[in-house]
Amino acid sequence: MTEIRSHKLLEKSLVAPASLPNSTTRTTSSLPLSFLDLPLAGPVYVKRQFFHHFPHSTHHFCETTLPTLKYSLSLILQHFFPLAGNLFCPPPPHKPFIRNTDDDTVTLTIYESKADFNHLSSNHPKSLKELDYLFPKLTFTTMHDDTFIFPLAALQATVFQNHGLCIALTYCHVMDGKSCSHFMKSWSSLCQSGGVDLTLLEKSPPCFDREVLKDPRGLEAIFLRDYFEERSTWKDKLIDENPTHVCDDEEHFKATIVFRKDDIEGLKRWVLAQWKKNYDLNPPQYLSKFVVICGLVWASLVKTRCKDHDDEEDDKEEYFRFAADCRDRLGYPIPETYFGNCLTLCYAMLKRNELKGEDGFVNAVKAIEKTVSDMKNEPFKDAEHWRAFFMKMFVLGNTLLVTGSPNFKVYETDFGFGRPTKVEMVHSSRCMSIAESREEEGGLEVGLVCKSTEFQYLFSVIEQELETTKLQVY
């Protein structure tokens, strides 16, 4: 276990966006949230780490690398200015909004660590507490009028002397993963050039125009009502609690399973063959790797965590939830670089016995595939009931949520040290993270959080499914 004394604070900087040319006046501005931001507004944070090989001393980092990181961060914040601001959540009936002033900054904390870089950047199980030391800590404030204020982002760089570097970002979910990826790639590209090449940013500047999103069904009023209901619970939840806290009471570990392209193609063929063999409905012509791998992981986790449960609980509902990017699904153009949330929230449900049984994998794939197909036909189906349904999910059943996406291409984030050796998301045991494989095009990495006693059985269940598909005769 990495202990606190293994980490030494070197510096805590407040990095401000670079001043615009000829700017002399002090300004305060606000950026409204769209109706698609409202379901995720508040103390909802995402945590991502980029591990890089960095065979240099801490002194070398502080003297040569850190100034470039700071300078390029200041320049990029000039363009992604909301990230230096705060999310203001005033009491009803006022809507939440992002507030920016000339005094805004992003905290960049620098640590030196004596922990094992190779272990922390591996796919092997690591304690959530070990990984949590590498993240910046964020705190919220409350104004006298009961307005909650949440910082949008904070960064931390941890140097593992002569071994590696971890650049970690914690950000508020008023921007989605695609927006985050755009920011990180723009920053890293600028850093790689020493702060002089703005080509990537000039080709794809962030879009803050909220008018590009249309709300013909009047979802904003419904989402705002749901937001106020959720907001009423914050004060009790946030007392003496860090809003970025993810660790469970029990000891949990994060591990990554890498699925090769051949493994995924074999799983696809096997599922389609079983589907055709065992069901009357015609199977789809194509299954995405997202659907197949998520189906495998969902069924395998249920089999692992419920293997010792009583049969009486087999009728319990199991839920699978994921978000889908809607930038190209709304029937009108949305810029690829739109800054905010452009997501729809999707779910699949099966009874526990449908996932634990011999056909659990196939059943899971069928359920997720149907959800994806429904989403493509109607992106905001049942959106009016999202909050009520998601509360029911957590009360009546177990839920597995997906974070990340292979479409973000996180391994293309190069600060000048080469591609990351590992990109990690830290989350609770209710989530699975997903990214493209670093080693092979077409492969996937899946991150899972489990108790240390669960991993061996989980790995064996997944391996058994993979072996079954290899034995299938086509």
PABAZA-985901 format. One line per field, with one value per residue (C-alpha): x, y, z. Coordinates in steps of 0.001 Angstrom, whole numbers, padded with zeros to 6 digits, m for minus. Last residue first. Layout:
BEGIN
east (X	...)
north (Y	...)
up (Z	...)
% end
This chain:
BEGIN
east (m017874	m016755	m016793	m013762	m012393	m015737	m015700	m012154	m013201	m016162	m013883	m011410	m014175	m015306	m011701	m010935	m014002	m013056	m009544	m010746	m013336	m011141	m009450	m012829	m013694	m013178	m013037	m011205	m011830	m009229	m010279	m008683	m009280	m005824	m003427	m001153	m002874	m006277	m009175	m010953	m013610	m014337	m016643	m018713	m020558	m017254	m016493	m014348	m010775	m010043	m006634	m004534	m001358	002001	000956	002204	005536	007041	006111	002734	001157	m002569	m003111	m003632	m006949	m008552	m011922	m013827	m012842	m015264	m015170	m017500	m020040	m022441	m023336	m026452	m027798	m031506	m034417	m032977	m030263	m032433	m035436	m033405	m032396	m036040	m037208	m034292	m034697	m038497	m038843	m035967	m038224	m036691	m034162	m032094	m035026	m033961	m030296	m031275	m033627	m030819	m028418	m030987	m031705	m027978	m027642	m030421	m029213	m025606	m026705	m028823	m025904	m023552	m026098	m026946	m025545	m027321	m026178	m027402	m030998	m031059	m030358	m033351	m032435	m032426	m030811	m030163	m029431	m028591	m028318	m025292	m024322	m022727	m020617	m018123	m019113	m015946	m017689	m020076	m023759	m025572	m029268	m031025	m030138	m027804	m024419	m023582	m025569	m022798	m024192	m024252	m024346	m026427	m026732	m029323	m029864	m033322	m033785	m035550	m032507	m032764	m034668	m031838	m029682	m026488	m023089	m022382	m023884	m020754	m018987	m021928	m023123	m019649	m019392	m022791	m021936	m018393	m019504	m022371	m020082	m017576	m020200	m022020	m018849	m017320	m020270	m022548	m023510	m026150	m028524	m029936	m033323	m035776	m036644	m033842	m031439	m029423	m029395	m028458	m025880	m024222	m024371	m022822	m020010	m019151	m019012	m016941	m014440	m014158	m013522	m010827	m009140	m009068	m007445	m009312	m007257	m008560	m007641	m007599	m008805	m008931	m011405	m010919	m014260	m015747	m015866	m013423	m014807	m014360	m014367	m016999	m014828	m017093	m017435	m021016	m021509	m024302	m026427	m026171	m026594	m030044	m032084	m029987	m031483	m034998	m033815	m032150	m035307	m037322	m034612	m034624	m038400	m038290	m035319	m037028	m039437	m039870	m038461	m035204	m032623	m028867	m026786	m028044	m025677	m022731	m019592	m017703	m014110	m011565	m010803	m008359	m006978	m006543	m004570	m002379	m001592	002119	004239	003741	006797	005486	004671	002874	000559	m000254	m000767	m003165	m005216	m005288	m006413	m009116	m010582	m010578	m012480	m015050	m015505	m015835	m018671	m018550	m020648	m019331	m016872	m013234	m010395	m007276	m004143	m000719	001418	005156	007664	010823	013855	011969	008284	006892	003235	001443	m001930	m004758	m008002	m011280	m014733	m014656	m018019	m019931	m023199	m025507	m027249	m027606	m024602	m022385	m021399	m017967	m016713	m013377	m011175	m008205	m005831	m005401	m002308	m003105	m006344	m004436	m003015	m006360	m008093	m005750	m004127	m005060	m002718	m003037	000135	000719	000566	002852	005456	005415	006134	005587	008366	006275	007100	004104	003085	m000360	m001882	m004927	m006865	m007320	m010039	m009275	m010432	m013876	m015856	m019161	m020663	m024430	m027085	m030680	m032466	m035842	m034491	m031227	m028030	m025737	m022611	m020142	m016744	m014187	m010814	m012449	m014778	m011760	m011073	m009444	m007432	m007101	m004911	m002379	m002154	m001792	000967	002889	002379	003398	006357	007556	007130	009238	012618	013533	010926	011210	015011	015029	012643	015114	014495	013331	009776	007533	004042	000888	m002236	m004866	m008610	m011150	m014730	m016759	m020468	m020853	m023523	m024888	m025170	m028912	m028746	m026071	m028439	m030797	m027876	m025886	m025423	m021970	m021422	m019071	m017193	m014813	m011827	m010816	m007329	m007246	m005005	m004122	m006085	m004557	m003321	m005713	m004591	m002526	m002655	000368	000922	004499	006681	004348	006047	004315	005645	004588	000961	001371	001316	000000)
north (m021995	m024485	m022940	m023923	m020375	m019005	m021303	m020283	m016623	m017430	m019443	m016578	m014197	m016524	m017170	m013455	m012870	m015704	m014357	m010768	m011197	m011539	m008179	m006474	m005126	m002113	m002821	m001189	m002477	m002013	m002673	m003987	m002793	m001284	m003071	m002068	000918	m000706	001702	002728	001459	002102	m000099	001362	000292	m000558	003160	005224	005957	006255	005199	005885	003805	003985	007344	008088	009886	012298	015393	015958	013169	012373	009870	007131	008710	007853	009272	006795	003915	005398	006438	005488	002665	002102	m001218	m001184	m003523	m003431	m001909	001283	002083	001393	003143	006338	005919	005597	008682	010710	009606	009850	012704	011166	008217	008056	010819	009350	007796	005489	005312	004932	002039	000229	000765	m000510	m003547	m004315	m004017	m006544	m008992	m008803	m009500	m012485	m013899	m013605	m015038	m018055	m020560	m018829	m015954	m013208	m014376	m015447	m011842	m010514	m008237	m004467	m002205	001519	004637	008245	010649	012842	016191	017589	020716	022114	021482	020425	017971	020787	019768	019610	018685	015316	014674	011703	013132	014978	012500	010813	007827	007369	003959	002008	m001714	m002816	m006043	m006759	m009332	m012497	m014570	m013376	m016454	m018580	m017393	m015505	m017219	m016707	m013201	m011072	m013267	m014288	m010674	m009469	m012005	m011080	m007374	m007951	m010153	m007853	m004808	m006614	m007545	m004202	m002092	m004392	m003596	m006376	m006599	m008290	m008384	m011745	m012791	m013498	m017136	m017660	m020466	m021135	m017653	m016055	m018717	m018108	m014331	m014675	m016906	m014645	m011551	m013279	m014422	m010890	m009585	m012149	m011479	m007734	m008364	m007725	m006105	m006422	m003588	m003695	m001356	m002477	m002088	m002082	m001650	001730	002589	004975	007566	010937	013831	015837	015738	015157	016953	017920	017169	014603	016536	019763	018030	016488	019548	019724	016436	017852	021081	019091	017050	020246	021595	018349	018612	022288	021629	018672	020880	018382	020669	021276	022382	022443	024775	027734	026839	028263	027301	025712	024668	025501	022767	023853	026728	024375	021853	024548	026385	025612	027792	026442	024209	022204	019204	021496	022741	019201	018190	021079	020450	016711	017282	019809	017726	014642	016568	017719	014126	012940	015312	018823	019981	016780	018539	017721	015931	015646	013642	013874	010958	010978	008177	006402	008547	010140	009243	012719	013440	016125	017286	019134	020783	021407	022961	024321	023906	026754	026066	029019	028946	032745	032991	031305	027651	026369	023213	021461	019758	017486	016802	013124	010946	009983	008418	005756	004191	004533	002736	m000178	m001571	m004772	m005477	m003540	m001601	002133	001920	m001121	000321	003620	001987	004686	007110	010064	013690	015977	019009	020618	022627	024596	026247	029989	032629	036209	037736	036274	033258	031867	028623	028411	026779	027933	030142	029073	027724	028139	029133	026521	028279	026089	027694	029130	028034	025311	027904	029503	026653	029075	031158	027957	026625	029415	029044	025274	025760	027977	025720	022518	024304	025594	022069	020301	022031	023018	021106	017964	018007	018410	015475	013385	011946	008640	009871	007023	008479	007792	009788	009778	010495	011451	012515	014660	015056	017652	019602	019493	016045	015955	019715	019602	018291	021262	023544	025288	029027	030585	033580	036505	038819	041303	043430	045818	046050	043366	044409	040766	038243	037419	033879	031789	031644	028868	028700	026728	024240	023038	020196	018148	014889	011544	008375	009827	009375	005620	003421	000000)
up (m037726	m035049	m031566	m029505	m029571	m028377	m025378	m024498	m024365	m022119	m019797	m019656	m018586	m015797	m014694	m014536	m012379	m009995	m009499	m009235	m006507	m003388	m004024	m003974	m007380	m009624	m013352	m016264	m019777	m022497	m026087	m029273	m032819	m033185	m030879	m028008	m026457	m026593	m026997	m023837	m021424	m017779	m015739	m012944	m009805	m008112	m007950	m010282	m011238	m014936	m016171	m019238	m019405	m021137	m022542	m026061	m026279	m023764	m025768	m024154	m026219	m025859	m028705	m026138	m025159	m028502	m027337	m029528	m027237	m024693	m021050	m018228	m018293	m015398	m013748	m011581	m008937	m008267	m006417	m004944	m007474	m010490	m008971	m008637	m012274	m013286	m011477	m012816	m016437	m016673	m019171	m021146	m022042	m025551	m026028	m028875	m030803	m033631	m032646	m028986	m029772	m031598	m028688	m026188	m028333	m028570	m024781	m024152	m026799	m025575	m022000	m023041	m025041	m022055	m019620	m021767	m019254	m016408	m014194	m016522	m017002	m013342	m012326	m014224	m017091	m017655	m020252	m019887	m021904	m021045	m023968	m024276	m025752	m022644	m022814	m025306	m028943	m030800	m033124	m034049	m033893	m037227	m037368	m037270	m033645	m034052	m035038	m031818	m029769	m027752	m025872	m022108	m020452	m017956	m017293	m014766	m012812	m011408	m008634	m009722	m008760	m005160	m003982	m005378	m002494	m003280	m003358	m007076	m007020	m007329	m009842	m012031	m012054	m013012	m015831	m017285	m017353	m018655	m021561	m022541	m022368	m024597	m027204	m027280	m027460	m030089	m032311	m033545	m037219	m039327	m036396	m035315	m036705	m033942	m033282	m030793	m029971	m033120	m034641	m031356	m030664	m034037	m033563	m030109	m031390	m034315	m032116	m029430	m032039	m033427	m029912	m029143	m032501	m031750	m028394	m025168	m022418	m018859	m016510	m012719	m009977	m006348	m003525	000246	001970	002761	m000921	m002519	m004931	m003210	m005688	m003798	m000663	002280	005585	004712	001030	001218	003708	001725	m001626	m001156	m002228	m005392	m006597	m006460	m008092	m010892	m011480	m011958	m014265	m016258	m016747	m017763	m020054	m021730	m023658	m026483	m029198	m027285	m029847	m029300	m031520	m029466	m026628	m028589	m026665	m029576	m028892	m031611	m034176	m036886	m034821	m031866	m033881	m035458	m032228	m032368	m030058	m026537	m026476	m029418	m027228	m024793	m027557	m028587	m024959	m024359	m027502	m026800	m023205	m024148	m026976	m024741	m022081	m024626	m025811	m022226	m021451	m020073	m017150	m015612	m013300	m013885	m012139	m014271	m013581	m015225	m014065	m014709	m014879	m013873	m013055	m010143	m010058	m010670	m009958	m011965	m010633	m012318	m011239	m013033	m012892	m009370	m007595	m005973	m004141	m003602	m000223	m000008	002301	m000264	m000186	m001139	m002817	m002454	m004997	m004373	m007220	m008118	m007698	m004108	m005405	m007312	m004162	m002396	m005244	m004570	m007691	m009543	m012486	m015746	m015015	m014490	m010691	m010597	m012966	m011060	m007701	m005089	m004162	m005299	m006050	m006182	m008235	m007926	m010771	m009630	m012445	m012210	m012382	m011332	m014617	m013976	m015231	m014009	m015288	m014766	m012604	m013091	m010605	m009187	m006961	m005015	m006829	m008391	m009654	m011556	m011338	m013722	m015043	m017116	m018698	m020481	m022913	m025398	m022927	m020933	m023766	m023322	m019545	m019896	m022489	m020078	m017087	m018867	m020448	m017054	m015593	m018201	m017936	m014371	m012358	m014479	m014475	m010687	m010346	m012264	m015694	m017171	m017899	m019069	m019129	m017091	m017985	m015235	m015422	m012758	m013501	m011120	m010353	m007608	m009505	m013043	m014665	m015426	m016208	m018900	m021604	m021058	m021854	m019155	m019391	m019675	m017451	m017726	m015413	m016940	m016079	m018851	m020322	m023044	m025944	m026665	m024568	m021240	m020762	m018691	m015056	m013498	m009699	m008592	m005794	m005521	m004354	m002163	m001205	m001595	000048	003413	002354	002153	m000925	000000)
% end
